Amino acid sequence: MDLIALTLALSNSRTLAYAIYGSTSLMALITLYFHGTPSSRPKAAILSSSAIALNVRIIEVNCPSIGLSPFQATRKILNWPLDITELANYLNLWTFSILAYSSGSVYAFVCAKTIPSSRLLNVEIMAGVYPLKWDGLALIRPLQHLMTSGLTKLAGSSINSQ
């Protein structure tokens, strides 16, 4: 699929931007992709040809304050699963998985914690990074590569078991 700037007017008056890549088959596996920082919804375009070959539809969602998804001053991380659930309802996605990269992992973890496992089937983290303190982000960047699948898998297992 070609990149088209898709948006959804959410019930909380915000706009959520997303793009769809990969398979158009009704039988395709659905994966929501949460990008890292700095990035936005066009990033998953590099996965499109592989997704088509694997019969996967990738829906990349702009994280808050990125691209066409506007800033919201009173926003909390726990608002994100509500946005994702509303998008899934709008797109008639009864089940889906999440793939998150880098700082997108924070959004994936909160979804894993709050969206029922009957709907959210799987959460995968690639090179997860956790913003311990945003004012020290420049100091965290060199550690980003150290925080790979072992730590994120452990954290994800802990979240899913609660």
Order of alpha helices (4+ residues) and beta strands (2+ residues): beta-beta-beta-alpha-beta-alpha-beta-alpha-beta-alpha-alpha
